[in-house]
């Protein structure tokens, strides 16, 4: 019975994880970058990414600071007390996004 549950969990992870998360086995940074596929150039907050990835606020904040330092994320505006961000898809991430989207399509075909 254990093997059936384990295999079911692996299968669910295969379909639930994004392309980078599947390669890097759920790595926190990969889960955040997978959000770029879903969000495109839309705005988001640290809280929305934390909710979508099931990571802590501090983990997402730390990783976004890193992505901002390499120009993959930019701050946009304040949404109440929250800082909004946007992935720099067109300028810095376009080839990466294309690769990840193609990989995801091949995985689920």
C-alpha positions in Angstrom: 0.0 0.0 0.0 2.9 2.4 0.8 4.3 2.0 -2.7 1.0 2.9 -4.3 0.7 6.1 -2.2 4.3 7.0 -2.9 3.8 6.5 -6.7 0.6 8.5 -6.5 2.5 11.4 -4.7 5.2 11.3 -7.3 2.7 11.4 -10.1 0.9 14.4 -8.5 4.2 16.2 -8.1 5.0 15.6 -11.7 1.8 17.4 -12.8 1.7 20.0 -10.1 5.3 21.2 -10.2 6.5 23.7 -12.8 9.3 22.9 -15.1 12.1 24.1 -12.9 10.6 22.7 -9.7 10.4 19.3 -11.4 14.1 19.4 -12.5 15.4 20.8 -9.2 13.0 18.7 -7.0 11.0 21.5 -5.5 13.9 23.9 -4.8 12.6 27.2 -3.4 14.2 29.4 -6.0 12.9 27.1 -8.8 9.4 27.4 -7.4 9.6 31.2 -7.4 10.9 31.2 -11.0 8.2 28.9 -12.1 5.8 31.7 -11.1 7.2 33.8 -14.0 5.6 31.3 -16.4 2.2 31.8 -14.7 2.4 35.5 -14.1 4.2 36.7 -17.2 4.7 40.4 -16.8 1.8 40.8 -14.4 2.4 42.5 -11.0 2.7 40.5 -7.8 3.6 40.9 -4.2 5.8 38.8 -1.9 2.7 37.5 -0.2 1.1 36.4 -3.4 4.2 34.5 -4.4 4.5 33.0 -0.9 0.9 31.8 -1.1 1.4 30.4 -4.6 4.6 28.5 -3.8 3.9 27.5 -0.2 7.1 29.2 0.9 7.6 31.6 3.8 7.4 35.3 3.3 11.1 35.7 4.3 12.2 33.0 1.8 10.4 34.7 -1.0 11.6 38.2 0.0 15.2 37.0 0.1 15.1 35.3 -3.3 13.3 38.3 -4.8 16.1 40.6 -3.5 18.6 38.3 -5.4 16.5 38.3 -8.6 16.3 42.1 -8.3 20.1 42.4 -8.0 20.4 40.5 -11.4 17.6 42.5 -13.0 15.2 39.6 -13.3 12.6 41.3 -11.1 11.8 45.0 -10.8 9.9 46.9 -8.1 6.8 48.6 -9.6 4.5 50.4 -7.2 3.1 50.2 -3.7 -0.2 48.3 -3.3 -1.3 49.6 0.1 1.6 48.6 2.4 2.9 45.9 0.0 5.6 46.4 -2.6 4.6 45.2 -6.0 7.1 43.5 -8.3 7.2 42.4 -11.9 9.3 39.7 -13.6 11.6 41.2 -16.3 10.4 38.8 -18.9 11.0 40.8 -22.1 14.4 42.2 -21.3 16.2 39.5 -19.3 14.2 36.3 -19.0 12.7 35.8 -22.5 14.9 32.9 -23.6 14.6 31.3 -20.2 10.8 31.6 -20.3 10.7 30.1 -23.8 12.8 27.2 -22.7 10.8 26.5 -19.6 7.5 26.7 -21.5 8.7 24.3 -24.1 10.0 21.9 -21.4 6.7 22.0 -19.6 4.8 21.2 -22.9 7.1 18.2 -23.6 6.6 17.0 -20.0 2.8 17.0 -20.1 2.3 15.7 -23.7 
